[in-house]
Amino acid sequence: GVMVIAIGVALVSINFRECFIEEKAKASNRHRGVTTTAVSMQQEKRTLDELLQNFDNSSAALLRKLRCMAQRQDEAGAQQLVAMLDMLASHGSMLSTDVKVFMKRALHMDADGRVAGAGLGSSSPSVSLG
């Protein structure tokens, strides 16, 4: 049971690390003067939203499967595993929230999900990404 939980935590960590490295590289490119258009930022947001949704769905499916496995244990073992799964679910939820905050900062979005300053220097308004 503990090994299954450890594997779940490892998968969450690996996925976040890969996303973080990718976004860090994109941010680094922006700081070096590589310009990103509002259209490409909109595409990035859609891609990231889709990946985050896939992650949330996969995490939920994994946790459901682990809960079924935990319930097959004796009562004392099941209670301990369920408590661990509750904690893991909480961490997964916090991770998703943190990723959303990171995305807003990395994509320079305002509170409404629009690219901040996308309309600067032109007469077009900010592009909505939400």
Order of alpha helices (4+ residues) and beta strands (2+ residues): alpha-alpha-alpha
